[in-house]
């Protein structure tokens, strides 16, 4: 599960692929985020013929929803990678609308998981486009989850899918057939805990308080 994450990377240090085609003014208006929650706008790269950076709402809105703002209807912020191919809500996006969400860390309870070197990494996701009768568009996304590796297992029974650097094109492009789609599962299972760190934020808070 992934219900909170952060993006504390400065704009100049963001992955180069994210800065190839981005919204006008992002370089001057960009701000780091210490805590990103469901329903917040998130920075995303998608691919509709070419990789493009955009903002989406974190919380998956069905493309056939009558009212995307109906609070009674769930807006999933996570989707299980094992069943994403079968679920009606997600299957179309899994085939044609996969995205990557940059993060510098994610949270499980009172723990932060990040790279030892503080490098930005990619959360693997899927996205959806809702279109109103008058043509207005609203794009939303959710983060895929998978079984935990040895680093995350003590914290939670699920963890976000981490897509390694270098797979941005392969992950986001539209696949031609079922075999190409199956090849993506190997990417999702490729996250080694080497070079990663779990920080106990509760202990950090206690240590900081003891200084005063």
C-alpha positions as CSV (number, residue, x, y, z in Angstrom):
1,X,0.0,0.0,0.0
2,X,1.1,3.5,-0.6
3,X,-1.0,6.3,0.9
4,X,1.6,9.0,1.5
5,X,4.8,10.0,-0.3
6,X,7.1,13.0,-0.7
7,X,8.9,14.8,-3.5
8,X,11.6,16.9,-1.9
9,X,13.9,17.0,-5.0
10,X,14.8,20.4,-6.3
11,X,13.7,21.1,-9.9
12,X,17.3,21.1,-11.3
13,X,17.8,17.6,-9.8
14,X,14.7,16.0,-11.2
15,X,15.2,13.2,-13.7
16,X,16.1,14.6,-17.2
17,X,13.2,12.7,-18.8
18,X,10.7,14.6,-16.7
19,X,12.1,18.0,-18.0
20,X,11.9,17.1,-21.7
21,X,8.3,18.3,-22.2
22,X,6.7,19.9,-19.2
23,X,3.9,22.4,-18.5
24,X,4.8,26.0,-19.2
25,X,6.1,27.8,-16.1
26,X,6.8,24.6,-14.1
27,X,10.5,25.5,-13.8
28,X,9.7,28.8,-12.0
29,X,6.6,27.7,-10.1
30,X,7.8,24.2,-9.0
31,X,7.8,23.6,-5.3
32,X,9.1,20.6,-3.3
33,X,6.4,18.7,-1.3
34,X,7.0,17.2,2.1
35,X,3.8,15.2,2.2
36,X,1.6,14.2,-0.7
37,X,-1.8,12.6,0.1
38,X,-4.6,11.1,-2.0
39,X,-6.7,13.7,-4.0
40,X,-3.6,16.0,-4.2
41,X,-2.3,17.0,-7.6
42,X,0.8,14.9,-8.5
43,X,3.6,15.3,-11.1
44,X,3.4,12.5,-13.6
45,X,5.0,11.4,-16.9
46,X,2.7,9.8,-19.4
47,X,3.1,8.7,-23.0
48,X,0.6,9.4,-25.8
49,X,3.0,9.0,-28.7
50,X,5.8,10.7,-26.8
51,X,6.7,11.2,-23.1
52,X,5.1,14.2,-21.5
53,X,5.1,15.7,-18.0
54,X,1.8,16.8,-16.6
55,X,-0.2,17.0,-13.4
56,X,-3.0,14.6,-12.4
57,X,-5.2,14.1,-9.4
58,X,-4.0,11.2,-7.2
59,X,-7.2,9.1,-7.0
60,X,-8.4,7.1,-10.0
61,X,-11.6,8.4,-11.6
62,X,-13.5,6.1,-13.9
63,X,-13.6,7.3,-17.5
64,X,-17.3,6.5,-17.6
65,X,-18.2,8.2,-14.3
66,X,-21.3,10.4,-14.5
67,X,-19.9,12.8,-11.8
68,X,-16.2,12.7,-11.1
69,X,-16.6,14.8,-8.0
70,X,-19.2,12.5,-6.4
71,X,-17.8,11.9,-2.9
72,X,-19.9,8.8,-2.5
73,X,-18.0,7.0,-5.3
74,X,-14.5,5.5,-4.4
75,X,-11.5,7.0,-6.0
76,X,-8.8,4.3,-5.5
77,X,-5.3,5.7,-4.9
78,X,-3.8,2.2,-5.1
79,X,-4.3,-0.8,-7.4
80,X,-3.0,-4.4,-6.9
81,X,-0.6,-5.2,-9.8
82,X,-1.6,-8.9,-9.6
83,X,-5.2,-8.2,-10.6
84,X,-4.9,-4.9,-12.6
85,X,-5.2,-6.8,-15.9
86,X,-8.6,-8.4,-14.9
87,X,-10.4,-5.5,-13.1
88,X,-12.8,-3.7,-15.4
89,X,-11.9,-0.3,-13.8
90,X,-8.2,-0.7,-14.4
91,X,-7.7,-3.1,-17.4
92,X,-7.9,-0.5,-20.1
93,X,-5.4,1.8,-18.4
94,X,-3.1,-1.0,-17.7
95,X,-2.9,-1.7,-21.4
96,X,-2.8,1.8,-22.7
97,X,-2.3,4.4,-19.9
98,X,0.6,3.6,-17.6
99,X,2.4,6.4,-15.9
100,X,5.4,7.2,-13.6
101,X,5.2,9.4,-10.6
102,X,8.5,10.8,-9.2
103,X,9.1,10.5,-5.5
104,X,12.0,11.0,-3.0
105,X,10.4,8.8,-0.3
106,X,7.2,7.1,0.7
107,X,5.7,6.5,4.1
108,X,4.4,3.5,6.0
109,X,3.0,4.4,9.4
110,X,5.9,6.2,11.2
111,X,8.6,5.2,8.7
112,X,10.0,6.8,5.6
113,X,11.5,4.6,2.9
114,X,14.0,6.4,0.6
115,X,17.2,5.8,-1.3
116,X,20.4,6.1,0.7
117,X,21.7,8.7,-1.7
118,X,18.4,10.7,-1.6
119,X,17.9,10.1,-5.4
120,X,14.5,10.5,-7.0
121,X,12.8,7.3,-8.0
122,X,9.7,6.3,-10.0
123,X,6.4,5.0,-8.5
124,X,4.7,2.9,-11.2
125,X,1.1,3.8,-11.9
126,X,-1.8,3.9,-14.3
127,X,-3.9,6.8,-15.3
128,X,-7.4,7.7,-16.6
129,X,-8.9,10.5,-18.6
130,X,-12.5,11.6,-17.8
131,X,-14.2,13.8,-20.4
132,X,-17.4,15.8,-19.7
133,X,-20.2,16.2,-22.3
134,X,-18.8,19.6,-23.2
135,X,-15.3,18.3,-23.8
136,X,-13.6,19.3,-20.5
137,X,-11.0,16.7,-19.5
138,X,-9.8,15.5,-16.1
139,X,-6.8,13.2,-15.7
140,X,-6.3,11.1,-12.6
141,X,-4.0,8.3,-11.5
142,X,-3.3,5.6,-8.9
143,X,-0.2,3.8,-7.8
144,X,0.3,0.1,-8.4
145,X,1.3,-2.1,-5.4
146,X,2.9,-5.5,-5.1
147,X,4.1,-8.0,-2.5
148,X,6.7,-6.5,-0.1
149,X,10.4,-7.3,-0.4
150,X,12.6,-8.0,2.7
151,X,13.0,-4.3,3.4
152,X,9.3,-3.5,3.5
153,X,7.9,-6.8,4.9
154,X,8.3,-5.8,8.6
155,X,6.3,-2.6,7.9
156,X,3.5,-3.6,5.6
157,X,2.1,-6.6,3.6
158,X,2.1,-4.4,0.4
159,X,4.5,-2.0,-1.2
160,X,4.4,0.4,-4.2
161,X,5.7,-0.8,-7.5
162,X,9.1,0.9,-8.1
163,X,10.1,1.2,-11.7
164,X,13.9,1.4,-12.2
165,X,15.6,4.2,-14.1
166,X,16.0,3.4,-17.7
167,X,12.6,1.8,-18.2
168,X,10.6,5.1,-18.6
169,X,9.9,4.5,-22.3
170,X,9.1,0.8,-22.0
171,X,6.8,1.4,-19.0
172,X,4.8,4.3,-20.4
173,X,4.5,3.4,-24.1
174,X,1.4,1.6,-25.4
175,X,2.1,-2.1,-25.9
176,X,1.3,-4.0,-29.1
177,X,0.3,-7.4,-27.7
178,X,-0.1,-9.5,-24.6
179,X,3.5,-10.7,-24.6
180,X,4.8,-7.1,-24.3
181,X,2.3,-6.6,-21.5
182,X,3.6,-9.6,-19.6
183,X,7.1,-8.3,-19.9
184,X,6.1,-5.4,-17.7
185,X,5.6,-7.7,-14.7
186,X,9.3,-8.5,-14.7
187,X,10.0,-4.8,-14.3
188,X,7.6,-4.6,-11.4
189,X,9.4,-7.4,-9.5
190,X,12.9,-5.9,-10.1
191,X,13.2,-3.8,-7.0
192,X,16.1,-4.8,-4.9
193,X,16.4,-3.4,-1.3
194,X,20.1,-2.6,-1.9
195,X,20.7,1.1,-1.6
196,X,17.5,1.8,0.2
197,X,16.9,2.9,3.8
198,X,14.0,2.8,6.3
199,X,14.0,5.8,8.6
200,X,12.1,5.6,12.0
201,X,10.4,9.1,12.0
202,X,9.2,8.6,15.6
203,X,12.7,8.1,16.8
204,X,13.8,11.1,14.8
205,X,11.2,13.3,16.4
206,X,12.2,12.0,19.9
207,X,15.9,12.7,19.2
208,X,15.0,16.3,18.0
209,X,12.9,17.0,21.1
210,X,15.8,15.9,23.3
211,X,17.9,18.7,21.9
212,X,15.7,21.3,23.5
